Amino acid sequence: MGAHEPYNNAVVNAKRWLILISGAIIIVAVALAVVAAGIEPRLRSDVERALSKRLDSVVTLEAFDVELFPRPAISGRGLVIRHRGRTDLPPLITVAAFTGHAGWDGIISRHVREVALDGLEIAIPPNRRAEMPSVSVSSGSGDDGPPFSIGSVTATNARLSILPKRVDKDPRIFDIYSVEVRDLTFVSPSTYVASLTNPIPEGRIETEGAFGPWDREDPSNTPLDGRFTFDADLGTIKGIAGVLTSNGEFSGPLNNIVATGSTRTPDFRIPKLKAAALPLDTTFRAVVDGTNGDVQLERVEARLAESTFIAKGFVVGTKGIKGKRVVLDVTSENARMPDILSLTVRTTPPAMTGVATLSTSFDLPQGPADVIEKLRLEGKVSISGARFTSDTVQDKVDELSQRGQGRPKDDAIADVASTIKAGFSLKDGTVRVTGLAYAVPGAGITMSGRYQLESGTLDFTGTARLRASASQTQTGFRHYLLKPFDSLLRKGGAGTRLAFKVSGTVDDPKVGIELGRTLKGR
């Protein structure tokens, strides 16, 4: 026996074993392929039947493949799930391609550990229960097809479309950046984590929670709950600006979601007015119809700087018009005039202090126009404790009170507070004021007119009524000079009545006496 013979025998034996193992692997692979070929039609049929039953849908698959080596896996393409009886609508779910992996036990138990979807599109149909006869079918009861479950489903760059009930509404479309659903069975609740984009205002919504069990008769009635955060650029709404952050919770079926939460915008502003940016915080409770995006705002408490406003109303859409129409009733018991003026007027510091009580209807139609051009307001406002920050203007107010009381040189009458009441409306960027009543001790002014928000121009007419006679408003020779005119200017129970006109701009107002209207008592 040669010195190398044991080594050569070992090599020969190793080769034999390698050949035997390779042959065994080939035989097992062939066997698994044969088994897979036998399993594939049955598994495909089970998947189609289960989805069909549990979603009350017609299911078609363009291709479906099963692999058992090196580990059990499924793949397919062209999955279309169409809600039964709704051939007039897009498919409920379409998937361009999918892959899934399961353990060996999963083949028997029909449990897939993970599924990845490519080209996922979901179109939730409108509620049809009011339109169609009742069907005694509910999720999880009767023949739901073969049982199956999925541990985790992931999809990226997917799309969710919520189809509206009314023909005059556009679908509500969300681009889903990523979504993961865990423990998916359709007959019991599943959990989810999702990241999606919101079109207007443009931003990212992060949400997590639970949904289900799936309501196969009416998908829009499927229970849903969760928590969300929302970061948005308000500048994508033409006419306003600021960075908004929001968080909250929601629950309910898709067509009747109750949402509560809060928002924070530290730099809310109206760029076209070139005025200041103010912090705007809100808390809200709303009912959302996820099938069309319409919102009933049950209560919104908004805090603009140090002023609080309460609002309720609706946010609704119209087919073919981008965005939503916002219709609100807004009230406030403590709106600070510096906050209101800082947001809407360029003057720094704000021209007036004081506290306003207001009630107004707020209508912001959708469409491409700037907010200032399309916003409509109509309401009433009452301002108490009003004082002007300009010494020149406040000195004029003090002088008006002094002369109105017939004490033109009484310096004790100083820093006089004014009260203001008025009706107002805003349309096409113009504020129209009706029945404005301005009062200080000894004098009252009534006025009507309009104010252009963007340009700041004024166009008002009014009358001033003083308690004192014309001569009592003056001293020295002017007192005696005006004596003959006392009876001429004493009209309507006032000691003195003067008609006037206000023009110019809010930064440079011009006031002139209208002699003709004064003498005629108009």
C-alpha positions, 0 to 999 in steps of 0.5 A, spaced: 500 500 500 502 506 497 503 512 502 498 516 499 493 510 498 489 512 505 488 520 502 486 517 496 481 513 499 478 519 503 478 523 497 474 518 493 469 517 499 468 524 499 466 525 492 461 519 493 458 522 498 458 529 495 455 526 489 450 522 493 448 529 497 447 533 490 443 527 488 439 527 494 438 535 493 436 534 486 431 529 488 428 533 494 428 539 489 424 536 484 420 533 489 418 540 492 417 542 485 412 537 484 409 538 490 409 546 489 406 544 482 400 540 486 399 545 491 399 551 487 393 551 484 389 549 490 393 555 494 391 559 488 384 557 489 384 558 496 387 565 496 381 567 491 376 564 495 378 567 501 379 574 499 372 573 495 368 571 501 371 576 506 371 582 502 364 580 498 368 581 492 370 578 485 377 576 485 382 575 479 389 573 479 393 574 473 399 570 475 400 566 482 406 562 483 409 557 489 416 556 491 418 551 497 425 551 496 430 554 499 424 556 504 416 557 502 414 563 498 409 565 494 409 571 489 404 573 484 401 579 479 395 582 477 391 582 483 384 585 482 379 585 487 372 588 485 367 589 490 361 585 488 355 588 484 359 595 483 362 594 476 360 601 476 366 603 480 373 602 480 376 596 483 376 595 491 384 593 491 389 592 485 396 590 486 401 590 480 405 585 484 406 581 490 411 577 494 410 573 501 414 568 505 411 563 510 414 557 514 413 550 513 408 550 518 405 556 514 403 552 508 399 547 512 396 553 517 395 558 511 399 563 515 404 567 511 409 571 515 410 577 511 407 580 504 410 585 500 406 589 495 408 593 489 403 598 486 397 598 491 391 602 489 385 602 494 379 605 492 373 605 498 366 605 495 361 610 498 356 607 503 351 604 499 346 601 504 341 607 503 341 605 496 341 597 496 337 592 499 339 589 506 343 583 505 344 579 511 352 578 511 357 580 516 364 579 517 366 573 520 360 569 520 357 563 515 362 561 510 368 566 509 372 561 505 379 557 507 382 561 513 388 565 512 392 570 516 398 574 514 403 576 520 405 583 516 403 586 510 408 592 507 407 597 501 410 603 499 408 608 494 401 606 494 395 610 493 388 610 497 382 613 494 375 615 497 370 615 492 364 620 494 357 618 495 355 624 491 356 625 483 358 633 485 364 631 489 371 629 487 375 623 490 379 624 496 386 621 494 392 620 499 398 618 496 401 613 502 409 613 502 409 607 506 404 603 510 405 596 514 399 592 517 400 587 522 396 581 524 391 581 517 385 576 517 379 581 515 375 578 521 378 581 527 382 587 528 389 589 525 394 594 527 397 599 522 403 604 521 402 609 516 405 615 513 401 619 507 401 625 504 396 631 505 395 635 498 392 641 501 395 644 506 401 640 503 404 636 509 406 629 511 401 625 516 404 620 520 399 615 524 398 608 527 392 605 530 387 599 529 382 597 524 377 592 523 374 587 522 373 589 515 365 590 513 365 586 507 358 589 505 360 596 506 367 597 507 366 605 508 363 602 515 369 598 517 371 601 524 378 605 525 382 608 530 388 611 531 393 617 533 396 622 528 401 627 527 401 632 521 406 637 519 404 642 513 406 648 510 400 653 510 403 657 504 400 651 499 394 655 501 394 661 497 393 667 501 396 665 508 403 662 510 406 659 516 408 652 519 403 648 522 404 642 526 398 638 529 397 631 533 390 628 535 386 622 536 380 619 532 375 613 532 369 611 528 367 608 521 370 611 515 364 615 514 363 618 521 370 619 524 370 623 530 377 626 531 380 631 537 386 634 537 390 641 537 394 645 532 400 649 533 402 655 528 407 659 531 408 664 525 401 665 522 400 670 517 397 673 511 403 675 506 399 679 501 397 684 507 404 685 509 402 685 516 405 681 522 406 674 523 402 671 530 402 665 534 396 661 532 394 655 537 387 651 536 384 645 539 378 642 536 373 636 535 370 634 529 366 629 525 370 627 519 366 623 513 372 619 510 369 617 504 369 625 501 373 629 506 367 633 508 368 635 516 363 637 521 367 642 526 363 641 532 368 646 536 374 649 534 377 654 540 383 658 536 388 662 540 391 668 536 396 671 540 392 673 546 385 673 543 381 667 543 375 665 538 370 659 538 368 657 531 363 651 529 361 649 522 363 645 516 369 644 511 366 641 504 368 640 497 365 641 490 367 636 484 371 639 479 374 645 484 380 644 488 380 645 495 375 645 500 370 650 502 370 653 509 363 655 512 364 657 520 360 661 525 365 665 529 365 668 536 369 671 541 368 675 548 375 677 549 379 679 542 384 684 543 384 689 538 392 689 537 392 682 535 386 683 530 390 689 527 397 686 527 394 680 523 391 685 518 394 692 518 401 694 517 401 699 522 406 698 527 405 698 533 397 697 532 393 703 532 388 701 537 388 697 544 381 695 547 377 688 547 372 686 542 366 682 542 364 679 536 360 674 532 361 673 525 359 668 519 366 666 515 365 663 508 372 661 505 370 658 498 375 653 494 378 655 488 385 658 486 384 666 488 388 669 494 384 668 501 383 675 501 380 676 495 375 670 496 374 670 504 367 673 506 365 675 513 359 678 515 357 680 522 357 685 528 363 687 533 363 691 539 369 694 542 370 697 549 376 701 552 379 703 545 385 707 546 389 709 540 397 708 540 398 714 536 399 720 541 396 725 535 390 721 534 389 720 542 390 727 543 384 728 538 380 723 541 381 727 548 380 734 545 373 731 542 371 729 549 373 736 552 369 740 547 363 735 547 362 736 554 363 744 553 370 744 557 375 745 551 381 747 556 380 741 561 386 737 561 383 733 567 379 730 561 385 725 558 387 718 555 379 718 554 377 711 552 372 710 546 367 705 545 365 702 538 359 698 535 359 696 528 356 691 523 361 689 518 362 685 511 368 683 507 368 681 500 373 681 494 378 684 499 373 690 501 371 691 508 364 695 508 362 698 515 355 699 516 351 703 523 358 704 526 357 708 532 363 711 536 362 714 543 366 718 548 364 722 554 360 728 551 360 726 543 358 720 539 359 719 532 356 715 527 359 712 520 358 708 514 363 706 509 368 701 506 376 700 507 380 696 502 385 691 506 390 691 501 391 698 499 389 701 506 384 706 503 378 709 507 372 712 504 367 713 510 361 718 511 358 720 518 356 725 523 358 727 529 353 729 535 356 733 541 352 735 547 355 742 548 353 747 543 358 750 538 360 756 542 361 752 548 366 747 544 371 754 544 374 759 548 376 766 547 373 770 541 371 763 537 366 762 543 363 769 541 364 768 534 360 761 534 354 764 538 350 766 532 351 759 529 349 755 535 341 755 533 343 753 526 348 747 528 343 745 534 339 739 531 336 732 532 337 733 540 344 735 539 348 741 542 352 741 535 351 736 529 356 736 524 357 732 517 363 729 515 367 725 510 373 720 512 378 719 506 386 717 505 389 711 508 389 708 515 396 710 515 394 717 513 386 719 514 383 725 512 377 728 515 373 734 512 367 737 514 361 737 509 358 743 510 352 742 505 350 736 509 351 739 516 346 745 514 341 740 511 341 736 517 343 730 513 
